[in-house]
Amino acid sequence: MAEFYAEKRVVVRPDREHIARSVATRFLSRLTKRGREGQVTHVSLTGGAMGAAVLRAAGDHAKRDSVDWSLVHFWWSDERFVPADSGERNEAMAREALLGRIPVPAENVHAMPASDSGLDLDEAATAYERQLARFADVDAGLAWPTFHITFLGVGADGHIASLFPDRPEIQITDRAVVGVRDSPVPPAERLTLTRPVINSSARVWMVVAGTDKAAALGLVLAGASYDSVPAAGAKGRKRTIIFVDQDAAAQVPPELIDGEY
């Protein structure tokens, strides 16, 4: 499969609330259009404050009811390997913010296994790979679905999903899902999609806010090594858009700011 990636573009909004509403509007509009065309859409969700804010804004949005949710499948780019009823799970946040408020079929919500599922961390990674493989985009040569949109947050250290700087997981290319042990951010055990899965997405939308993210964002746009700044290696095949607030945009070169997107 030939690899062609879109240049990263930056969309700046005044603050977190404007980002959340703007991204939610764009997200729902895209889902509505694809639904009217009868297209199935696979979406990869993220955790974090801004991931929650976008989903909550989508849940509050008037366009929410115009989406054919039966055609939308939700996945996660990473998950904390904790019990299923833990409020720490990205799944729990997503259900509270959006998924529990829309008529999406239960079989369209593909949660990562929990620590009390009867599987150990490695078995859980394999189980999620098998789920992904059920929807493999064979035409694209993928062992997983093509995600129309992959949402990502960016940590102050430049991590995405649970791919952390200078860790072995960022180098893994022969697996779709891996377990993370001794995570530098608690909890210690996590599950994460690997870089090839993220980078096979049609669109990668990073949502970033706060002055503590400005330095990491500057490194991402400067083309830093993905080993030391994993977010620098995240690229969508059609679009790579970074939605930021004014605080996080402090080190963004003006020529990379997209005033029209």
Helices and strands as residue ranges (DSSP letters): E 8-13, H 16-36, E 41-45, H 48-60, G 62-66, G 69-71, E 72-76, E 78-80, H 90-97, G 99-101, G 106-108, H 121-134, G 138-140, E 149-152, G 168-171, E 177-180, E 190-193, H 195-199, E 203-208, G 211-213, H 214-221, G 230-233, E 239-245, G 248-251, G 254-256
